Amino acid sequence: MSIPAPASSSQRLFHLDRCGDLCLLRRAFEAAGLAEEAVARTLLADRSGKVLDAAAALRRTADPTPVNTLLRLFVLARHVPEATARAALAPADLDALVASGLLRREAEGIRAGASLMPEEDLLIARDFWPDFTGRPMRGDYVLGVGPATRTTAALIVRRPVAAALDLGTGGGYLALLAARHAERVVATDINARALAFAELSAALNGLTNVELRRGSLYEPAAGETFDLLISNPPFVISPESRYDYRDGGLPGDALAEQVVRGAPAHLREGGYAAVILDWYHPEDDWAERPRQWVAGAGCDAWILRSGSADPVAYAAQWLHPEARRGPEDHARQLDEWLAYYERLGIRAICSGAILLRRRSGGNNWVHAGEGPQGETSGSCGEQIERIFAAHALLHGLRGDLELLDRAYRLTPDHQLEHILQAENGRWVIRSARLTQRRGLPYIGNVDPYVSTLLAGCDGQRPLRALVGDLARTLRADPDKLASSVVAVFRKLLETGFLAVT
């Protein structure tokens, strides 16, 4: 693992060669029971997700237990007595952590130089929240794992690969996830502080197959290709260059466009890319511009929209954290952002993702669709692979009736829900729907006939044979029954309920 040397030794954040085995620090978190749930219990006021202020969080952590000590050190940015810190950090060596710069001895006690946050079974380094330090965010502020990062993580196809690229890695969470199924990961960023935090996170989790490189966009990986490309870039459409993690520094959505247009040249045959982004669009066709970005690129492409906003709502969302500076400053910034959108002719802004699969020498397909409502559950990788395989099949059909000649397998990550209504002393099924229990939470409404057909989808018999069996049971015309079910099966394929065999 390597990053370019800083301009001077005083700029180096952490001296990892002096800290010993940082995995011992992660072990201290585990021994204290400091996982995501413990952080939530401390920071959240209730189930609404509202975060407590610093004074309230300090009262919750007043008892000097190991978990509260670690929370005060690495989440609340507070001093703790040295003896208390030493006990909570065992088996890690406090003196070595001080030598590394991760901890500091000050007159008030021991204080941490970085926030450490548990995320699933990883420990991730980040800058402290301004709410807890009382200091404004600096331009090279390093974020932790937020909603955009979690969305990108869910969209990673997590099959074993030789090489992966995380473009704009920030604190390195996505690179660390990829390092578990990639032999080698290259993680890039323009922010030297972010790379230092990413290096610390890799060491905390004992991952040695991540190479950190500083530079803009694809420059640090020029001429290289990868089996997997991930990017959660600074995609916010803003007139500012205030924050490295937020502002791309290019007009409109030009940075997001460059990330998408540059991805195919860095993908190996069969490789996948997942890019999360915002883009502006004409009000009548939200997919028009990203379609142009992927056209003729030698990739199949899925443009997935998760939401859309008018300029006022969009600017207000991203400027909300700045409102604490005062209403006058907030109003001024809002006016500047809206004037910027007016100059560029921006009337609507989409949020979403673009997924690519490199497939040369064929007639590539591009599909634009709405994302499902609700939170993703776990990794969507296998579901994405099924959806790409389905679109490749559907794109090559001469007509939907050809679906009858294929065999399908109903995936295990689903459940069938029946809505019952009482009639004449018995329960009658009024409707039925399939829901995805893992991945993108698509919902498919099905009738009893389709439900029966799905139960027979074991990957062995073609759909035509299943329809024939059902038609004989119902004493129905098999051709009429077939024509009524193929459209439903097409939709179930497009949303990943069915796997093509």
C-alpha positions in Angstrom: 0.0 0.0 0.0 1.4 3.4 -0.9 0.5 7.0 -1.3 2.7 9.9 -2.5 4.8 11.4 0.2 3.4 14.7 1.6 5.2 18.0 0.9 6.6 18.0 4.4 6.6 15.6 7.3 4.5 18.1 9.3 1.7 17.5 6.9 1.6 13.7 7.6 -1.5 12.8 9.6 -0.6 9.4 10.9 2.7 7.5 11.2 1.4 4.0 10.8 5.0 2.6 11.0 5.0 3.5 14.7 1.6 2.3 15.9 2.1 -1.5 16.0 -0.6 -3.8 15.0 -3.7 -1.7 14.5 -5.9 -4.8 14.4 -5.5 -4.8 18.2 -7.4 -1.5 18.3 -10.3 -3.0 16.3 -10.2 -5.9 18.8 -10.6 -3.4 21.6 -13.8 -2.1 19.9 -15.1 -5.6 19.6 -14.3 -6.4 23.2 -16.1 -3.3 24.4 -19.2 -4.1 22.2 -18.8 -1.0 20.2 -20.6 -1.8 17.0 -23.1 0.2 14.9 -25.9 -0.5 17.3 -23.9 1.0 20.2 -23.2 4.2 18.2 -26.9 4.4 17.3 -28.0 4.0 20.9 -25.7 6.8 21.9 -26.3 9.3 19.1 -29.9 8.8 18.1 -32.7 10.5 20.1 -35.3 8.0 18.8 -36.3 5.8 15.9 -36.8 8.9 13.7 -33.0 9.0 13.2 -32.6 12.5 14.8 -29.1 12.8 16.2 -28.6 14.1 19.8 -26.6 17.2 20.4 -23.2 16.9 22.0 -24.4 17.8 25.5 -27.0 15.1 25.5 -24.6 12.5 24.0 -22.1 13.3 26.8 -24.7 12.6 29.4 -25.4 9.3 27.8 -21.7 8.4 28.0 -21.0 9.7 31.5 -20.4 6.3 33.0 -16.7 5.5 32.3 -17.3 2.0 30.8 -15.0 0.8 28.0 -17.7 1.4 25.4 -18.4 4.9 26.7 -14.7 5.8 26.8 -14.2 4.7 23.2 -17.3 6.6 22.1 -16.0 9.8 23.9 -12.6 9.4 22.3 -13.5 8.3 18.7 -17.0 9.7 18.2 -17.6 12.7 20.5 -14.0 14.1 20.1 -13.5 14.5 23.9 -10.6 14.1 26.2 -10.5 11.1 28.6 -8.2 10.4 31.5 -5.1 8.5 30.4 -5.7 5.6 32.8 -9.3 5.2 31.6 -8.2 5.3 28.0 -5.4 2.8 28.5 -7.9 0.3 30.1 -10.5 0.8 27.3 -7.9 0.4 24.5 -6.4 -2.9 25.7 -5.0 -5.0 24.0 -3.8 -2.0 21.8 -0.8 -0.1 23.1 -1.8 3.5 24.0 1.8 4.7 23.8 2.2 3.4 20.2 -1.1 5.0 19.2 0.2 8.3 20.6 3.4 7.8 18.6 1.4 7.2 15.4 -0.6 10.4 15.8 -3.9 8.6 16.2 -4.0 9.7 19.8 -2.6 12.8 21.4 -1.5 13.6 25.0 -2.8 17.0 26.0 -3.2 18.8 29.3 -6.8 17.7 29.7 -6.0 14.0 28.9 -5.9 11.7 25.9 -7.7 12.9 22.7 -8.1 11.2 19.3 -6.8 12.6 16.1 -9.5 10.9 14.0 -13.0 9.5 14.5 -13.3 5.7 14.2 -16.7 4.4 13.3 -17.9 0.8 13.0 -19.6 0.0 9.7 -20.8 -3.6 9.5 -17.7 -5.5 10.5 -15.2 -2.9 9.4 -13.7 0.0 11.4 -13.6 3.2 9.3 -11.5 6.3 10.0 -13.1 9.7 9.2 -13.0 13.3 10.4 -15.1 14.2 13.5 -18.6 15.6 13.0 -18.5 19.4 13.3 -21.5 19.1 15.7 -19.2 17.5 18.2 -16.0 19.5 17.6 -17.7 22.9 17.3 -15.5 23.7 14.3 -16.6 24.2 10.7 -15.7 21.6 8.1 -12.5 22.3 6.2 -12.3 22.0 2.5 -10.6 18.7 2.6 -12.9 17.3 5.2 -13.2 13.5 5.1 -16.7 12.1 5.3 -17.6 8.8 6.9 -20.0 6.2 5.5 -23.2 8.0 4.5 -26.3 7.3 2.4 -24.5 7.8 -0.9 -21.7 5.5 0.1 -24.1 2.8 1.3 -26.0 3.0 -1.9 -22.8 2.6 -4.0 -21.8 -0.3 -1.8 -25.1 -2.1 -2.4 -24.6 -1.8 -6.1 -21.2 -3.5 -6.2 -21.1 -6.8 -8.0 -19.2 -8.8 -5.4 -17.8 -11.7 -7.4 -14.1 -12.7 -7.1 -12.0 -10.6 -9.5 -8.3 -9.9 -10.1 -8.4 -6.1 -10.0 -10.8 -3.3 -8.9 -10.7 0.5 -9.1 -12.3 2.8 -6.6 -12.4 6.2 -8.2 -12.7 9.0 -5.6 -12.3 6.7 -2.7 -12.6 9.3 0.1 -12.1 7.5 3.4 -11.7 4.2 1.6 -14.8 2.2 2.7 -15.7 1.1 -0.9 -12.1 0.1 -1.6 -12.0 -2.0 1.6 -15.3 -3.8 0.6 -13.8 -4.5 -2.8 -10.6 -5.8 -1.3 -12.5 -8.7 0.2 -13.2 -10.2 -3.3 -10.6 -8.6 -5.5 -6.9 -9.7 -5.5 -5.8 -6.1 -5.9 -7.6 -2.7 -5.5 -6.5 0.7 -6.7 -8.1 3.5 -4.8 -7.7 7.1 -6.0 -8.5 10.6 -4.8 -7.4 14.2 -5.2 -7.6 14.7 -1.4 -4.3 13.7 0.3 -6.1 13.8 3.8 -8.7 11.3 2.5 -6.0 9.0 1.3 -4.3 9.1 4.7 -7.6 8.2 6.4 -8.1 5.4 3.8 -4.6 4.1 4.6 -5.5 4.1 8.3 -8.8 2.3 7.7 -7.0 -0.4 5.7 -4.5 -1.0 8.5 -7.2 -1.1 11.1 -8.9 -3.9 9.2 -5.7 -5.8 8.3 -6.2 -5.3 4.5 -2.9 -5.2 2.6 -4.1 -5.4 -1.0 -5.2 -1.8 -1.5 -3.0 0.6 -3.4 -3.7 4.3 -2.8 -2.9 6.8 -5.5 -3.4 10.6 -5.5 -4.7 12.3 -8.7 -7.8 13.5 -10.6 -10.3 11.2 -12.2 -8.6 8.4 -14.2 -5.1 10.0 -14.3 -3.7 7.8 -11.5 -4.9 4.7 -13.4 -4.0 5.7 -17.0 -3.6 2.8 -19.3 -4.9 0.2 -16.8 -8.0 -1.9 -17.0 -10.0 -3.5 -14.2 -12.7 -6.2 -13.7 -14.6 -3.9 -11.4 -14.9 -0.1 -11.3 -16.7 1.8 -8.4 -17.2 5.5 -8.1 -19.0 7.7 -5.6 -17.5 11.0 -6.9 -18.2 14.6 -5.8 -21.4 14.6 -7.9 -23.3 17.6 -6.4 -24.2 20.2 -9.0 -23.1 23.4 -7.3 -21.4 26.7 -8.2 -18.8 26.2 -5.4 -15.5 24.4 -4.8 -15.9 24.5 -1.1 -15.6 20.8 -0.2 -13.6 18.1 -2.0 -16.1 15.4 -1.2 -19.1 17.4 -2.6 -18.1 19.8 -5.3 -16.5 18.6 -8.5 -15.2 22.0 -9.6 -16.6 21.6 -13.1 -19.7 23.2 -14.7 -23.0 21.5 -14.1 -22.7 17.7 -14.1 -19.5 17.7 -16.2 -17.5 15.7 -13.6 -20.1 13.0 -13.4 -20.2 12.8 -17.2 -16.4 12.4 -17.4 -16.5 9.6 -14.8 -19.2 7.7 -16.9 -17.6 8.4 -20.3 -14.2 7.3 -19.0 -15.3 4.1 -17.4 -15.5 1.8 -20.5 -11.9 2.3 -21.4 -10.9 1.0 -17.9 -13.1 -2.0 -17.9 -12.0 -5.5 -18.9 -14.4 -7.6 -21.0 -17.2 -8.7 -18.8 -16.3 -6.2 -16.1 -18.9 -4.2 -14.2 -18.9 -0.5 -13.2 -21.2 1.2 -10.6 -21.3 5.0 -10.6 -23.5 7.0 -8.3 -24.3 10.5 -9.6 -26.6 13.5 -10.1 -27.4 15.0 -13.5 -29.6 17.7 -14.8 -32.1 17.0 -17.6 -34.9 18.4 -19.7 -38.2 18.1 -17.9 -39.7 15.8 -20.5 -36.9 13.2 -20.7 -34.8 12.5 -17.6 -32.7 9.8 -19.3 -31.8 11.8 -22.5 -28.3 13.1 -21.4 -26.9 10.0 -19.7 -28.0 7.9 -22.7 -25.7 10.0 -24.7 -22.8 9.4 -22.3 -23.0 5.6 -22.7 -24.0 5.4 -26.3 -21.4 3.5 -28.4 -19.2 2.8 -25.4 -19.0 -1.0 -25.9 -21.0 -1.6 -22.7 -24.5 -2.6 -21.7 -25.9 0.1 -19.5 -28.6 0.4 -16.9 -29.5 4.0 -16.0 -31.3 3.9 -12.6 -33.2 6.9 -11.3 -33.8 7.1 -7.6 -35.3 10.6 -7.5 -35.7 14.0 -9.1 -35.9 17.5 -7.7 -36.4 21.1 -8.9 -33.5 23.5 -8.4 -34.9 25.1 -5.2 -35.5 21.7 -3.5 -32.1 20.4 -4.6 -30.1 23.4 -3.5 -31.9 23.5 -0.1 -31.1 19.9 0.5 -27.4 20.3 0.0 -27.2 23.7 1.8 -29.1 22.5 4.8 -25.9 21.7 6.8 -24.7 25.3 6.1 -27.9 26.8 7.6 -26.3 26.8 11.0 -24.1 29.7 9.9 -27.1 31.9 10.1 -30.3 32.6 8.0 -28.7 35.6 6.1 -25.7 33.6 4.9 -27.9 30.6 4.1 -30.3 32.8 2.0 -27.3 34.3 0.2 -25.9 30.9 -0.7 -29.3 29.7 -1.9 -29.6 32.7 -4.2 -26.1 32.0 -5.6 -27.0 28.4 -6.3 -30.3 29.2 -8.0 -28.7 31.9 -10.1 -26.1 29.4 -11.2 -28.8 26.9 -12.2 -30.5 29.7 -14.1 -27.4 30.6 -16.1 -26.9 26.9 -17.1 -30.6 26.5 -18.0 -31.1 23.8 -15.3 -34.8 23.0 -14.6 -34.6 19.6 -13.0 -32.0 17.4 -11.4 -31.9 13.6 -11.1 -30.2 11.4 -8.5 -29.4 7.8 -9.4 -26.8 5.4 -10.6 -25.3 4.1 -13.9 -24.3 0.5 -14.0 -22.2 -0.8 -16.9 -21.0 -4.1 -18.1 -18.3 -4.3 -20.7 -19.4 -6.4 -23.7 -17.6 -5.8 -26.9 -18.5 -7.0 -30.4 -22.2 -7.0 -29.9 -25.4 -4.9 -30.1 -25.2 -3.3 -26.7 -28.4 -2.4 -24.9 -29.3 0.7 -22.7 -32.1 0.5 -20.2 -33.4 3.5 -18.3 -35.7 2.8 -15.4 -37.0 4.0 -12.1 -35.5 2.5 -9.0 -37.8 0.8 -6.5 -39.1 2.7 -3.5 -37.6 1.8 -0.1 -34.2 0.9 1.3 -32.0 -1.7 -0.3 -31.3 -4.7 1.9 -27.8 -6.1 1.7 -25.8 -6.5 -1.5 -27.6 -6.2 -4.8 -24.7 -7.7 -6.7 -26.3 -11.1 -7.6 -29.6 -9.4 -8.5 -27.7 -7.0 -10.8 -26.0 -9.8 -12.6 -29.4 -11.5 -13.1 -30.9 -8.3 -14.4 -28.0 -7.7 -16.9 -28.4 -11.3 -18.1 -32.2 -10.8 -18.5 -31.8 -7.6 -20.5 -29.3 -9.3 -22.8 -31.8 -12.1 -23.4 -34.7 -9.7 -23.9 -32.7 -7.4 -26.2 -32.1 -10.4 -28.6 -35.7 -11.6 -28.8 -37.8 -11.2 -31.9 -40.9 -11.2 -29.8 -41.9 -11.9 -26.2 -43.4 -15.3 -27.1 -39.9 -16.6 -27.5 -39.7 -16.4 -23.7 -41.8 -19.6 -23.7 -38.9 -21.6 -25.0 -36.6 -20.8 -22.0 -36.4 -22.3 -18.6 -36.3 -20.0 -15.5 -35.4 -20.3 -11.9 -37.2 -18.4 -9.3 -34.6 -16.8 -7.0 -34.6 -17.6 -3.3 -34.5 -13.9 -2.2 -38.2 -13.3 -2.6 -41.5 -13.9 -0.8 -45.0 -14.2 -2.1 -47.6 -12.2 -0.2 -51.4 -12.9 -0.4 -54.0 -10.3 0.4 -57.1 -12.2 1.7 -60.7 -11.0 2.2 -63.4 -12.8 4.1 -66.4 -13.8 2.0 -69.2 -16.2 2.9 -67.3 -17.6 5.9 -64.0 -18.3 4.1 -60.9 -16.4 3.1 -60.6 -15.5 -0.6 -57.3 -14.4 -2.2 -57.9 -10.9 -3.6 -54.3 -10.1 -4.7 -50.8 -11.4 -4.6 -47.4 -9.8 -4.9 -43.8 -10.9 -5.0 -41.3 -8.8 -3.0 -37.5 -8.9 -3.0 -36.2 -9.6 0.5 -32.6 -8.8 -0.5 -31.2 -6.2 -2.8 -33.3 -3.6 -4.6 -36.8 -4.0 -3.2 -38.8 -4.5 -6.3 -42.4 -5.6 -6.0 -44.3 -7.6 -8.7 -48.0 -8.1 -8.7 -49.1 -11.5 -9.9 -52.3 -13.4 -10.3 -53.0 -17.0 -9.1 -52.1 -18.4 -12.5 -48.7 -16.7 -12.6 -48.1 -17.8 -9.0 -48.7 -21.4 -10.0 -46.3 -21.1 -12.9 -43.6 -19.5 -10.7 -43.8 -22.4 -8.3 -42.7 -24.6 -11.2 -39.7 -22.5 -12.2 -36.9 -24.8 -11.1 -34.6 -24.1 -14.1 -35.4 -27.5 -15.7 -38.6 -27.2 -17.7 -39.3 -24.4 -20.3 -42.1 -22.0 -19.6 -44.1 -23.4 -22.5 -44.3 -26.8 -20.8 -45.4 -25.2 -17.5 -48.1 -23.2 -19.3 -49.3 -26.4 -21.0 -49.6 -28.2 -17.7 -51.6 -25.3 -16.2 -53.8 -25.0 -19.3 -54.8 -28.7 -19.0 -55.6 -28.2 -15.3 -57.8 -25.2 -16.1 -59.1 -26.6 -19.3 -58.0 -23.4 -21.0 -56.5 -22.5 -24.3 -52.7 -22.8 -23.9 -52.0 -20.1 -26.5 -54.3 -17.6 -24.9 -52.8 -18.4 -21.5 -49.3 -18.1 -22.8 -49.9 -14.7 -24.4 -51.3 -13.4 -21.0 -48.3 -14.5 -19.0 -45.3 -13.6 -21.1 -45.6 -9.9 -20.4 -45.5 -10.6 -16.6 -42.5 -12.9 -17.0 -40.7 -10.2 -18.9 -41.2 -7.8 -16.1 -40.1 -10.3 -13.5 -36.9 -10.9 -15.5 -36.2 -7.2 -15.8 -36.5 -6.8 -12.0 -34.4 -9.8 -11.1 -37.0 -12.2 -9.7 -36.1 -14.8 -12.3 -32.8 -16.2 -13.4 -32.2 -17.3 -16.9 -30.9 -20.9 -17.2 
